[in-house]
Amino acid sequence: MVERRPFSNLLAHLILWAGIIVVVFPVYYTLIASTHNPRDIFNGEIGFLPGGVPTENYKAALFAGAKQVKTTPATVMMLNSLAMALMIAVGKIAISIISAYAVVYFNFFGRMFAFWTIFVTLMLPVEVRIYPTYKVVADLGLLNSYWGLSVPLIASATATLLFRQFFMTIPDELVEASKIDGAGPMRFFWDTVVPLSRTNMAALFVILFIYGWNQYLWPLLITTDATMDTIIVGIRRQIVTSDANTDWHIVMATAVLAMLPPVAVVVFMQRLFVKGLVETEK
């Protein structure tokens, strides 16, 4: 029997609302600042109510960019980020599900050694291997390209581990039934394993898309052409050393635009995301 504790419930709700305010307030203030003119921002007269120039600010951010430093328009940068995030998310899922399938369902020499080798790469993030990775990408002529932005980040030990753990819960009866029906390894993979992994793939897609969208260090190093800037790198380029020379109204509008695609992915895939984390379809 669950006891009712009004004080504990009130305290829990207060802590929850305090956390929500801490997280939401910067986003709200960024949204408000993006609707004010530069004079109000420089003079500290933003307040907590929307300004009167939201259309002009967002139009300038989307199609012109910051005037002081002449950055790339947000439309181009968002397309670059979208291409990079999609390639990383889809590539990670494709490679991880195939590698996990091989480790679980094929008996070959060194199978577990291969798995643990993949697992050990969790200790080697991009920041640790950034110089040799950059050297390889540069030698292959992939600088300032979508392939250079995404391919070095595609391999994922985490996704491989998650798929492996899921595949190990698939009943052996399904494997035996497929063999009786005459299904080979690839048919079993496409007709049984992939459909069962649908919700897991959706959950991973949300996480990996946001991971790719929020990348900063690697795109900063791999791109020297302003037209290849991602939206995260572009926001940093819009902020110059002197505050007086920064188009803060454009920066704020660009920051709001940068938040929209990840939010949209989470909202539209929320049901599959939650289902993929807590349920299975076996």
CYANA upper distance limits for C-alpha pairs under 8 A (distance plus 0.5 A):
  5 ARG  CA      9 ASN  CA      6.74
  6 PRO  CA     10 LEU  CA      6.54
  7 PHE  CA     11 LEU  CA      6.60
  8 SER  CA     12 ALA  CA      6.57
  9 ASN  CA     13 HIS  CA      6.68
 10 LEU  CA     14 LEU  CA      6.64
 11 LEU  CA     15 ILE  CA      6.70
 12 ALA  CA     16 LEU  CA      6.65
 13 HIS  CA     17 TRP  CA      6.59
 14 LEU  CA     18 ALA  CA      6.54
 15 ILE  CA     19 GLY  CA      6.71
 16 LEU  CA     20 ILE  CA      6.76
 17 TRP  CA     21 ILE  CA      6.64
 18 ALA  CA     22 VAL  CA      6.75
 19 GLY  CA     23 VAL  CA      6.79
 20 ILE  CA     24 VAL  CA      6.34
 21 ILE  CA     25 PHE  CA      6.03
 22 VAL  CA     26 PRO  CA      7.99
 23 VAL  CA     27 VAL  CA      7.92
 24 VAL  CA     28 TYR  CA      6.61
 25 PHE  CA     29 TYR  CA      6.54
 26 PRO  CA     30 THR  CA      6.56
 27 VAL  CA     31 LEU  CA      6.74
 27 VAL  CA    256 VAL  CA      8.44
 28 TYR  CA     32 ILE  CA      6.71
 29 TYR  CA     33 ALA  CA      6.51
 29 TYR  CA     48 PHE  CA      7.62
 30 THR  CA     34 SER  CA      6.67
 30 THR  CA    252 MET  CA      6.19
 30 THR  CA    253 ALA  CA      8.31
 30 THR  CA    255 ALA  CA      8.09
 30 THR  CA    256 VAL  CA      7.51
 31 LEU  CA     35 THR  CA      7.46
 31 LEU  CA    252 MET  CA      7.53
 31 LEU  CA    253 ALA  CA      7.74
 31 LEU  CA    256 VAL  CA      6.82
 32 ILE  CA     36 HIS  CA      7.64
 32 ILE  CA     46 ILE  CA      8.08
 32 ILE  CA     48 PHE  CA      7.23
 32 ILE  CA     49 LEU  CA      6.93
 32 ILE  CA     50 PRO  CA      5.51
 32 ILE  CA     51 GLY  CA      7.44
 33 ALA  CA     41 ILE  CA      7.68
 33 ALA  CA     46 ILE  CA      6.90
 33 ALA  CA     50 PRO  CA      8.00
 33 ALA  CA     51 GLY  CA      8.10
 33 ALA  CA    249 HIS  CA      7.01
 33 ALA  CA    252 MET  CA      6.81
 33 ALA  CA    253 ALA  CA      8.46
 34 SER  CA     54 PRO  CA      7.09
 34 SER  CA     57 ASN  CA      7.25
 34 SER  CA     58 TYR  CA      8.27
 34 SER  CA    248 TRP  CA      8.50
 34 SER  CA    249 HIS  CA      5.61
 34 SER  CA    250 ILE  CA      7.45
 34 SER  CA    251 VAL  CA      8.26
 34 SER  CA    252 MET  CA      5.30
 34 SER  CA    253 ALA  CA      5.16
 34 SER  CA    256 VAL  CA      8.28
 35 THR  CA     50 PRO  CA      6.34
 35 THR  CA     51 GLY  CA      5.24
 35 THR  CA     52 GLY  CA      6.80
 35 THR  CA     53 VAL  CA      5.80
 35 THR  CA     54 PRO  CA      4.55
 35 THR  CA     55 THR  CA      8.28
 35 THR  CA     57 ASN  CA      7.18
 35 THR  CA    249 HIS  CA      7.75
 35 THR  CA    253 ALA  CA      8.20
 36 HIS  CA     40 ASP  CA      6.91
 36 HIS  CA     41 ILE  CA      7.44
 36 HIS  CA     46 ILE  CA      7.37
 36 HIS  CA     50 PRO  CA      7.55
 36 HIS  CA     51 GLY  CA      4.91
 36 HIS  CA     52 GLY  CA      6.72
 36 HIS  CA     53 VAL  CA      6.28
 36 HIS  CA     54 PRO  CA      7.38
 36 HIS  CA    249 HIS  CA      7.10
 37 ASN  CA     41 ILE  CA      7.24
 37 ASN  CA     51 GLY  CA      7.95
 37 ASN  CA     52 GLY  CA      8.29
 37 ASN  CA     53 VAL  CA      6.91
 37 ASN  CA     57 ASN  CA      8.36
 37 ASN  CA    249 HIS  CA      6.89
 38 PRO  CA     42 PHE  CA      6.63
 38 PRO  CA    247 ASP  CA      7.41
 38 PRO  CA    248 TRP  CA      7.20
 38 PRO  CA    249 HIS  CA      6.34
 39 ARG  CA     43 ASN  CA      6.62
 40 ASP  CA     44 GLY  CA      6.50
 40 ASP  CA     45 GLU  CA      5.35
 40 ASP  CA     46 ILE  CA      6.27
 41 ILE  CA     45 GLU  CA      6.60
 41 ILE  CA     46 ILE  CA      6.38
 41 ILE  CA    248 TRP  CA      7.71
 41 ILE  CA    249 HIS  CA      7.94
 42 PHE  CA    244 ALA  CA      8.06
 46 ILE  CA     51 GLY  CA      8.16
 53 VAL  CA     57 ASN  CA      6.86
 54 PRO  CA     58 TYR  CA      6.68
 55 THR  CA     59 LYS  CA      6.45
 56 GLU  CA     60 ALA  CA      6.57
 57 ASN  CA     61 ALA  CA      6.65
 57 ASN  CA    249 HIS  CA      6.95
 57 ASN  CA    250 ILE  CA      6.51
 57 ASN  CA    253 ALA  CA      7.01
 58 TYR  CA     62 LEU  CA      6.47
 58 TYR  CA    250 ILE  CA      7.81
 58 TYR  CA    253 ALA  CA      6.20
 58 TYR  CA    254 THR  CA      8.07
 59 LYS  CA     63 PHE  CA      6.54
 59 LYS  CA     64 ALA  CA      8.09
 60 ALA  CA     64 ALA  CA      5.40
 60 ALA  CA     65 GLY  CA      6.43
 60 ALA  CA     66 ALA  CA      8.22
 60 ALA  CA    250 ILE  CA      7.57
 61 ALA  CA     65 GLY  CA      5.20
 61 ALA  CA     66 ALA  CA      7.40
 61 ALA  CA     73 PRO  CA      6.59
 61 ALA  CA     74 ALA  CA      6.23
 61 ALA  CA    250 ILE  CA      5.95
 61 ALA  CA    251 VAL  CA      8.31
 61 ALA  CA    253 ALA  CA      6.89
 61 ALA  CA    254 THR  CA      6.42
 62 LEU  CA     73 PRO  CA      5.83
 62 LEU  CA     74 ALA  CA      5.05
 62 LEU  CA     75 THR  CA      5.69
 62 LEU  CA    254 THR  CA      8.18
 63 PHE  CA     73 PRO  CA      5.53
 63 PHE  CA     74 ALA  CA      7.19
 63 PHE  CA     75 THR  CA      7.10
 64 ALA  CA     71 THR  CA      8.48
 64 ALA  CA     72 THR  CA      7.71
 64 ALA  CA     73 PRO  CA      5.51
 64 ALA  CA     74 ALA  CA      8.35
 65 GLY  CA     70 LYS  CA      6.97
 65 GLY  CA     71 THR  CA      5.77
 65 GLY  CA     72 THR  CA      6.06
 65 GLY  CA     73 PRO  CA      4.79
 65 GLY  CA     74 ALA  CA      6.95
 65 GLY  CA    250 ILE  CA      7.58
 66 ALA  CA     70 LYS  CA      5.90
 66 ALA  CA     71 THR  CA      5.98
 66 ALA  CA     72 THR  CA      8.35
 66 ALA  CA     73 PRO  CA      8.37
 66 ALA  CA    238 GLN  CA      6.64
 66 ALA  CA    247 ASP  CA      6.56
 66 ALA  CA    250 ILE  CA      6.55
 66 ALA  CA    251 VAL  CA      8.03
 67 LYS  CA     71 THR  CA      7.79
 67 LYS  CA    247 ASP  CA      7.68
 68 GLN  CA    245 ASN  CA      6.75
 68 GLN  CA    246 THR  CA      7.12
 68 GLN  CA    247 ASP  CA      7.29
 69 VAL  CA    237 ARG  CA      8.27
 69 VAL  CA    238 GLN  CA      6.93
 69 VAL  CA    240 VAL  CA      8.03
 71 THR  CA    226 ALA  CA      7.75
 71 THR  CA    234 GLY  CA      7.62
 71 THR  CA    237 ARG  CA      7.55
 71 THR  CA    238 GLN  CA      6.93
 72 THR  CA     76 VAL  CA      7.31
 72 THR  CA     77 MET  CA      7.32
 72 THR  CA    226 ALA  CA      6.78
 72 THR  CA    227 THR  CA      6.60
 72 THR  CA    229 ASP  CA      8.03
 72 THR  CA    234 GLY  CA      7.78
 73 PRO  CA     77 MET  CA      7.10
 74 ALA  CA     78 MET  CA      6.34
 74 ALA  CA    231 ILE  CA      7.26
 74 ALA  CA    234 GLY  CA      8.43
 74 ALA  CA    254 THR  CA      6.99
 74 ALA  CA    257 LEU  CA      8.43
 75 THR  CA     79 LEU  CA      6.74
 76 VAL  CA     80 ASN  CA      6.80
 76 VAL  CA    227 THR  CA      7.48
 76 VAL  CA    228 MET  CA      8.43
 77 MET  CA     81 SER  CA      6.70
 77 MET  CA    227 THR  CA      7.83
 77 MET  CA    228 MET  CA      7.48
 77 MET  CA    229 ASP  CA      6.08
 77 MET  CA    230 THR  CA      5.17
 77 MET  CA    231 ILE  CA      5.25
 77 MET  CA    234 GLY  CA      7.43
 78 MET  CA     82 LEU  CA      6.45
 78 MET  CA    230 THR  CA      6.91
 78 MET  CA    231 ILE  CA      5.91
 78 MET  CA    258 ALA  CA      7.74
 79 LEU  CA     83 ALA  CA      6.60
 79 LEU  CA    230 THR  CA      8.43
 80 ASN  CA     84 MET  CA      6.67
 80 ASN  CA    146 TYR  CA      8.19
 80 ASN  CA    228 MET  CA      6.88
 80 ASN  CA    229 ASP  CA      7.34
 80 ASN  CA    230 THR  CA      5.88
 80 ASN  CA    231 ILE  CA      8.08
 81 SER  CA     85 ALA  CA      6.44
 81 SER  CA    212 GLY  CA      8.28
 81 SER  CA    213 TRP  CA      6.19
 81 SER  CA    230 THR  CA      5.35
 81 SER  CA    231 ILE  CA      6.60
 82 LEU  CA     86 LEU  CA      6.51
 82 LEU  CA    213 TRP  CA      7.40
 83 ALA  CA     87 MET  CA      6.58
 83 ALA  CA    146 TYR  CA      7.64
 84 MET  CA     88 ILE  CA      6.60
 84 MET  CA    146 TYR  CA      6.83
 84 MET  CA    149 LEU  CA      6.85
 84 MET  CA    150 SER  CA      6.07
 84 MET  CA    212 GLY  CA      6.97
 84 MET  CA    213 TRP  CA      7.62
 85 ALA  CA     89 ALA  CA      6.52
 85 ALA  CA    150 SER  CA      8.23
 85 ALA  CA    208 LEU  CA      8.08
 85 ALA  CA    209 PHE  CA      5.58
 85 ALA  CA    210 ILE  CA      7.71
 85 ALA  CA    211 TYR  CA      7.95
 85 ALA  CA    212 GLY  CA      4.75
 85 ALA  CA    213 TRP  CA      5.49
 86 LEU  CA     90 VAL  CA      6.41
 86 LEU  CA    209 PHE  CA      6.80
 86 LEU  CA    212 GLY  CA      8.16
 87 MET  CA     91 GLY  CA      6.13
 87 MET  CA    150 SER  CA      6.66
 87 MET  CA    151 VAL  CA      8.48
 87 MET  CA    154 ILE  CA      8.38
 88 ILE  CA     92 LYS  CA      6.34
 88 ILE  CA    150 SER  CA      5.96
 88 ILE  CA    151 VAL  CA      7.71
 88 ILE  CA    153 LEU  CA      7.01
 88 ILE  CA    154 ILE  CA      5.67
 88 ILE  CA    208 LEU  CA      7.59
 88 ILE  CA    209 PHE  CA      7.65
 88 ILE  CA    212 GLY  CA      6.57
 89 ALA  CA     93 ILE  CA      6.75
 89 ALA  CA    154 ILE  CA      8.03
 89 ALA  CA    204 LEU  CA      8.41
 89 ALA  CA    205 PHE  CA      6.13
 89 ALA  CA    208 LEU  CA      5.41
 89 ALA  CA    209 PHE  CA      5.71
 89 ALA  CA    212 GLY  CA      7.57
 90 VAL  CA     94 ALA  CA      6.57
 90 VAL  CA    205 PHE  CA      7.73
 91 GLY  CA     95 ILE  CA      6.58
 91 GLY  CA    154 ILE  CA      6.02
 91 GLY  CA    155 ALA  CA      8.23
 92 LYS  CA     96 SER  CA      6.31
 92 LYS  CA    154 ILE  CA      5.31
 92 LYS  CA    155 ALA  CA      6.16
 92 LYS  CA    156 SER  CA      6.33
 92 LYS  CA    159 ALA  CA      7.79
 92 LYS  CA    208 LEU  CA      8.31
 93 ILE  CA     97 ILE  CA      6.43
 93 ILE  CA    159 ALA  CA      7.44
 93 ILE  CA    201 MET  CA      7.34
 93 ILE  CA    204 LEU  CA      7.90
 93 ILE  CA    205 PHE  CA      7.87
 94 ALA  CA     98 ILE  CA      6.83
 95 ILE  CA     99 SER  CA      6.60
 95 ILE  CA    154 ILE  CA      8.43
 95 ILE  CA    155 ALA  CA      7.45
 95 ILE  CA    156 SER  CA      8.49
 96 SER  CA    100 ALA  CA      6.45
 96 SER  CA    155 ALA  CA      7.88
 96 SER  CA    156 SER  CA      6.99
 96 SER  CA    157 ALA  CA      7.94
 96 SER  CA    159 ALA  CA      6.21
 96 SER  CA    160 THR  CA      4.93
 96 SER  CA    163 PHE  CA      7.69
 97 ILE  CA    101 TYR  CA      6.49
 97 ILE  CA    159 ALA  CA      8.21
 97 ILE  CA    160 THR  CA      6.84
 97 ILE  CA    163 PHE  CA      6.52
 97 ILE  CA    164 ARG  CA      8.47
 98 ILE  CA    102 ALA  CA      6.75
 99 SER  CA    103 VAL  CA      6.77
 99 SER  CA    160 THR  CA      7.16
100 ALA  CA    104 VAL  CA      6.66
100 ALA  CA    160 THR  CA      5.86
100 ALA  CA    161 LEU  CA      7.66
100 ALA  CA    163 PHE  CA      6.36
100 ALA  CA    164 ARG  CA      5.36
100 ALA  CA    167 PHE  CA      8.30
101 TYR  CA    105 TYR  CA      6.33
101 TYR  CA    106 PHE  CA      8.20
101 TYR  CA    163 PHE  CA      8.38
101 TYR  CA    164 ARG  CA      7.50
101 TYR  CA    167 PHE  CA      7.81
101 TYR  CA    189 PHE  CA      8.38
102 ALA  CA    106 PHE  CA      5.80
103 VAL  CA    107 ASN  CA      8.22
103 VAL  CA    111 ARG  CA      6.50
103 VAL  CA    112 MET  CA      7.82
103 VAL  CA    114 ALA  CA      8.43
103 VAL  CA    115 PHE  CA      7.20
103 VAL  CA    164 ARG  CA      7.99
104 VAL  CA    164 ARG  CA      7.02
104 VAL  CA    167 PHE  CA      7.45
104 VAL  CA    168 MET  CA      7.39
107 ASN  CA    111 ARG  CA      7.38
110 GLY  CA    114 ALA  CA      6.55
111 ARG  CA    115 PHE  CA      6.90
112 MET  CA    116 TRP  CA      6.60
113 PHE  CA    117 THR  CA      6.51
114 ALA  CA    118 ILE  CA      6.81
115 PHE  CA    119 PHE  CA      6.69
116 TRP  CA    120 VAL  CA      6.48
117 THR  CA    121 THR  CA      7.24
118 ILE  CA    122 LEU  CA      8.22
118 ILE  CA    157 ALA  CA      6.11
119 PHE  CA    157 ALA  CA      5.93
119 PHE  CA    158 THR  CA      8.04
119 PHE  CA    161 LEU  CA      7.83
120 VAL  CA    124 LEU  CA      8.18
121 THR  CA    125 PRO  CA      7.97
121 THR  CA    157 ALA  CA      7.11
122 LEU  CA    157 ALA  CA      6.65
122 LEU  CA    158 THR  CA      7.78
124 LEU  CA    128 VAL  CA      6.31
124 LEU  CA    129 ARG  CA      7.23
125 PRO  CA    129 ARG  CA      7.28
126 VAL  CA    130 ILE  CA      5.82
126 VAL  CA    153 LEU  CA      8.13
126 VAL  CA    218 TRP  CA      8.37
129 ARG  CA    133 THR  CA      6.59
130 ILE  CA    134 TYR  CA      6.43
131 TYR  CA    135 LYS  CA      6.65
132 PRO  CA    136 VAL  CA      6.70
133 THR  CA    137 VAL  CA      6.73
133 THR  CA    152 PRO  CA      7.56
134 TYR  CA    138 ALA  CA      6.50
134 TYR  CA    222 ILE  CA      7.74
135 LYS  CA    139 ASP  CA      6.59
136 VAL  CA    140 LEU  CA      6.73
137 VAL  CA    141 GLY  CA      6.89
137 VAL  CA    142 LEU  CA      5.90
137 VAL  CA    143 LEU  CA      7.12
137 VAL  CA    148 GLY  CA      6.72
138 ALA  CA    142 LEU  CA      6.43
138 ALA  CA    143 LEU  CA      6.32
142 LEU  CA    147 TRP  CA      6.89
142 LEU  CA    148 GLY  CA      5.21
143 LEU  CA    148 GLY  CA      6.17
143 LEU  CA    149 LEU  CA      8.44
143 LEU  CA    222 ILE  CA      6.07
143 LEU  CA    223 THR  CA      6.65
143 LEU  CA    224 THR  CA      8.40
144 ASN  CA    148 GLY  CA      7.35
144 ASN  CA    149 LEU  CA      8.19
144 ASN  CA    222 ILE  CA      6.85
144 ASN  CA    223 THR  CA      5.18
144 ASN  CA    224 THR  CA      7.00
144 ASN  CA    225 ASP  CA      6.87
144 ASN  CA    228 MET  CA      6.67
145 SER  CA    149 LEU  CA      6.88
145 SER  CA    223 THR  CA      8.23
145 SER  CA    228 MET  CA      7.86
146 TYR  CA    150 SER  CA      6.67
147 TRP  CA    151 VAL  CA      5.97
148 GLY  CA    152 PRO  CA      7.43
148 GLY  CA    222 ILE  CA      7.48
149 LEU  CA    153 LEU  CA      8.25
149 LEU  CA    218 TRP  CA      7.77
149 LEU  CA    219 PRO  CA      6.61
149 LEU  CA    222 ILE  CA      7.24
150 SER  CA    154 ILE  CA      6.79
151 VAL  CA    155 ALA  CA      8.47
156 SER  CA    160 THR  CA      6.88
157 ALA  CA    161 LEU  CA      6.61
158 THR  CA    162 LEU  CA      6.78
159 ALA  CA    163 PHE  CA      6.64
159 ALA  CA    204 LEU  CA      7.81
160 THR  CA    164 ARG  CA      6.55
161 LEU  CA    165 GLN  CA      6.70
162 LEU  CA    166 PHE  CA      6.78
163 PHE  CA    167 PHE  CA      6.55
163 PHE  CA    200 ASN  CA      8.39
164 ARG  CA    168 MET  CA      6.73
165 GLN  CA    169 THR  CA      7.38
166 PHE  CA    170 ILE  CA      7.54
167 PHE  CA    193 VAL  CA      8.24
170 ILE  CA    174 LEU  CA      7.96
170 ILE  CA    282 LYS  CA      7.28
171 PRO  CA    175 VAL  CA      7.91
172 ASP  CA    176 GLU  CA      6.85
173 GLU  CA    177 ALA  CA      6.47
174 LEU  CA    178 SER  CA      6.64
175 VAL  CA    179 LYS  CA      6.84
175 VAL  CA    188 PHE  CA      8.17
176 GLU  CA    180 ILE  CA      6.73
177 ALA  CA    181 ASP  CA      6.74
178 SER  CA    182 GLY  CA      6.86
178 SER  CA    183 ALA  CA      5.73
178 SER  CA    184 GLY  CA      8.27
178 SER  CA    188 PHE  CA      6.97
179 LYS  CA    183 ALA  CA      5.93
179 LYS  CA    184 GLY  CA      7.52
183 ALA  CA    187 ARG  CA      6.09
183 ALA  CA    188 PHE  CA      6.46
184 GLY  CA    188 PHE  CA      6.60
185 PRO  CA    189 PHE  CA      6.62
186 MET  CA    190 TRP  CA      6.70
187 ARG  CA    191 ASP  CA      6.20
187 ARG  CA    192 THR  CA      8.31
188 PHE  CA    192 THR  CA      5.81
188 PHE  CA    193 VAL  CA      7.06
189 PHE  CA    193 VAL  CA      5.32
189 PHE  CA    194 VAL  CA      6.58
190 TRP  CA    194 VAL  CA      5.90
190 TRP  CA    195 PRO  CA      7.88
191 ASP  CA    195 PRO  CA      7.13
192 THR  CA    196 LEU  CA      6.76
193 VAL  CA    197 SER  CA      6.66
194 VAL  CA    198 ARG  CA      6.85
196 LEU  CA    280 THR  CA      8.11
196 LEU  CA    281 GLU  CA      6.18
196 LEU  CA    282 LYS  CA      6.97
197 SER  CA    201 MET  CA      6.48
197 SER  CA    281 GLU  CA      8.30
198 ARG  CA    202 ALA  CA      6.76
198 ARG  CA    276 GLY  CA      8.39
199 THR  CA    203 ALA  CA      6.72
199 THR  CA    272 LEU  CA      6.07
199 THR  CA    273 PHE  CA      7.39
199 THR  CA    275 LYS  CA      6.83
199 THR  CA    276 GLY  CA      4.77
199 THR  CA    280 THR  CA      8.06
200 ASN  CA    204 LEU  CA      6.66
200 ASN  CA    273 PHE  CA      8.19
200 ASN  CA    276 GLY  CA      4.94
200 ASN  CA    277 LEU  CA      7.41
201 MET  CA    205 PHE  CA      6.44
201 MET  CA    276 GLY  CA      8.03
202 ALA  CA    206 VAL  CA      6.96
202 ALA  CA    269 MET  CA      7.83
202 ALA  CA    272 LEU  CA      6.50
202 ALA  CA    273 PHE  CA      6.37
202 ALA  CA    276 GLY  CA      7.32
203 ALA  CA    207 ILE  CA      7.10
203 ALA  CA    272 LEU  CA      6.98
203 ALA  CA    273 PHE  CA      4.61
203 ALA  CA    274 VAL  CA      7.62
203 ALA  CA    275 LYS  CA      8.41
203 ALA  CA    276 GLY  CA      5.85
203 ALA  CA    277 LEU  CA      7.17
204 LEU  CA    208 LEU  CA      6.41
204 LEU  CA    273 PHE  CA      8.30
205 PHE  CA    209 PHE  CA      6.24
206 VAL  CA    210 ILE  CA      6.84
206 VAL  CA    265 VAL  CA      7.08
206 VAL  CA    266 VAL  CA      6.92
206 VAL  CA    269 MET  CA      7.90
206 VAL  CA    273 PHE  CA      7.57
207 ILE  CA    211 TYR  CA      6.70
208 LEU  CA    212 GLY  CA      6.58
209 PHE  CA    213 TRP  CA      6.52
209 PHE  CA    262 PRO  CA      8.01
210 ILE  CA    214 ASN  CA      6.55
210 ILE  CA    262 PRO  CA      6.38
211 TYR  CA    215 GLN  CA      6.99
213 TRP  CA    232 ILE  CA      8.40
213 TRP  CA    262 PRO  CA      8.08
214 ASN  CA    232 ILE  CA      7.01
215 GLN  CA    219 PRO  CA      7.37
215 GLN  CA    232 ILE  CA      7.70
216 TYR  CA    220 LEU  CA      6.56
216 TYR  CA    232 ILE  CA      6.62
216 TYR  CA    233 VAL  CA      6.41
217 LEU  CA    221 LEU  CA      6.91
218 TRP  CA    222 ILE  CA      6.55
219 PRO  CA    223 THR  CA      6.37
219 PRO  CA    229 ASP  CA      7.71
219 PRO  CA    230 THR  CA      7.46
219 PRO  CA    233 VAL  CA      7.70
220 LEU  CA    224 THR  CA      8.42
220 LEU  CA    229 ASP  CA      8.20
220 LEU  CA    233 VAL  CA      6.77
223 THR  CA    228 MET  CA      6.74
223 THR  CA    229 ASP  CA      7.21
224 THR  CA    228 MET  CA      8.17
225 ASP  CA    229 ASP  CA      7.66
229 ASP  CA    233 VAL  CA      6.57
229 ASP  CA    234 GLY  CA      6.36
230 THR  CA    234 GLY  CA      6.44
231 ILE  CA    235 ILE  CA      6.73
231 ILE  CA    254 THR  CA      8.39
231 ILE  CA    258 ALA  CA      6.80
232 ILE  CA    236 ARG  CA      7.32
232 ILE  CA    258 ALA  CA      7.84
233 VAL  CA    237 ARG  CA      6.87
234 GLY  CA    238 GLN  CA      6.77
235 ILE  CA    239 ILE  CA      7.37
235 ILE  CA    251 VAL  CA      6.73
235 ILE  CA    254 THR  CA      7.30
235 ILE  CA    255 ALA  CA      7.35
238 GLN  CA    246 THR  CA      7.42
238 GLN  CA    247 ASP  CA      7.90
238 GLN  CA    251 VAL  CA      6.92
239 ILE  CA    243 ASP  CA      8.38
239 ILE  CA    246 THR  CA      6.07
239 ILE  CA    247 ASP  CA      8.14
239 ILE  CA    248 TRP  CA      8.34
239 ILE  CA    251 VAL  CA      7.87
240 VAL  CA    245 ASN  CA      7.15
240 VAL  CA    246 THR  CA      6.23
241 THR  CA    245 ASN  CA      8.39
242 SER  CA    246 THR  CA      7.35
247 ASP  CA    251 VAL  CA      6.79
248 TRP  CA    252 MET  CA      6.49
249 HIS  CA    253 ALA  CA      6.70
250 ILE  CA    254 THR  CA      6.53
251 VAL  CA    255 ALA  CA      6.62
252 MET  CA    256 VAL  CA      6.80
253 ALA  CA    257 LEU  CA      6.80
254 THR  CA    258 ALA  CA      6.61
255 ALA  CA    259 MET  CA      7.05
256 VAL  CA    260 LEU  CA      7.29
257 LEU  CA    261 PRO  CA      8.39
259 MET  CA    263 VAL  CA      6.81
260 LEU  CA    264 ALA  CA      6.52
261 PRO  CA    265 VAL  CA      6.69
262 PRO  CA    266 VAL  CA      6.77
263 VAL  CA    267 VAL  CA      6.60
264 ALA  CA    268 PHE  CA      6.53
265 VAL  CA    269 MET  CA      6.40
265 VAL  CA    270 GLN  CA      8.46
266 VAL  CA    270 GLN  CA      5.86
266 VAL  CA    273 PHE  CA      8.39
269 MET  CA    273 PHE  CA      6.35
270 GLN  CA    274 VAL  CA      6.62
271 ARG  CA    275 LYS  CA      6.58
272 LEU  CA    276 GLY  CA      6.33
273 PHE  CA    277 LEU  CA      6.98
274 VAL  CA    278 VAL  CA      6.83
275 LYS  CA    279 GLU  CA      5.71
275 LYS  CA    280 THR  CA      8.03
276 GLY  CA    280 THR  CA      7.29
